[in-house]
Amino acid sequence: MLATTSKVVWIVAVGYLAFFFALASGMINSIIEGRSLGGFILPTRSAQTIGETVVITLILFIGMAGTFMLYNSGRSTNPKVQQALLIAGFGVLGIALLLGFILVNVKL
């Protein structure tokens, strides 16, 4: 019974995060304004497509994974694991930040 409950909680939590990240990445704007526009990434800041929303949502998930690694590095008792998680967390967070800046540069 407990294993089933934790699976349901895990699925609800991931679904909630995906919906929240999709809203944060401009899902409403892409549904309203970007439906009739062609292309994957539009070089304008006033409208975006569904593809851009998916890419931004994935970038947010990458950043969350880096933040989760940083969180786990503080909870680790082994110094080597702590250092590895700290380096990996900052690396993944930096990659997400770099991808976000590249997307903004394309949009300008």
N, C-alpha and C positions, 0 to 999 in steps of 0.2 A: 504494500500500500504506500509506503513512504517513497519508494523509487518511482512509482507512477506520479505521485504528487510533485516530486521535484522535477520530473520531466515536463509536466504541465507548466509549472512555474517557470522553467527555463524557456519553454516555447513562448509563453506569454511575455516574458521579459525581452526576448529577442524581437518579437513582433512589435512591442511597444517602442523599443529603440529604433527599429527600422522605420516605423511610422513617424516618430519624432524627428529623426534625421531627415526623412523625406520632406517633412514640413519645413524644417530649418533650411533645407537646400533649395527651396523655391518651387515646390510641387504645385502650389496653387497658381503661381505665375505661369508655369509651363503648361498647365492644363488650359488656362484661360487664353493666353496670348500666343503660345508657341505651337499650338496644334496645327495651324494652317501653314506654318513656315517650313521651308525645306532646309535640309542640312542637319548635321549632327551638333556642331558648335557654331553658334551665330556670333559674328564679331560686333555685337552691340550689347550694351548693358541694359537696355530697356526691355528686352524679351529673351527668353531662353526656351530650349526644347526639352522634351522628356529625356532625351539622351544626356543632356547636361545635368539634369536633376539626378539621374542614376549615377553619373560620374562623381558629382559632389557628395552624394550619399556614401559612395564607396570610400571617398577620401576621408569623410568623417569617421567611418568605421575603422580605417587604417589608423587614424589619430587616436581613436579610443583604444585600439589594441596596444599602441605605444604607451598610453597613459596607464593601462592595466598592467603592463610590464613594469613600469615605474612603481606602481603601487605594490606589486608582488616583490619587488626588490627590497622594499622597506620591511616586509614581513619575513624575509628569509633569514635564517640563522647562520647559514654557511656563507662565509665571506666571498668565496669564489663565485657561487651562484648569485649572490647579491651584486657583485661587480658585473657579471655577465648580463644580468637582467637590467641593470642600470644603463649599461652601454647600449644594449639592444633597444631598450625603451626610448632612449634619446635618439637613437638612429632611426627607428620607425617613425617617431614623432617628427623628426626632421624631414624624412621622406614625404610624409603627409603634408607638411608645411610647404615643401618645395613643389609638390604636385598642385597644391592650391594656388601658389604664386604663378606657376606656369599657366594654369587655367585662366587666372585673372589677366595675365599678360595677353593671352589669345583673345580674350573678350574685349580688351581695349583696342 
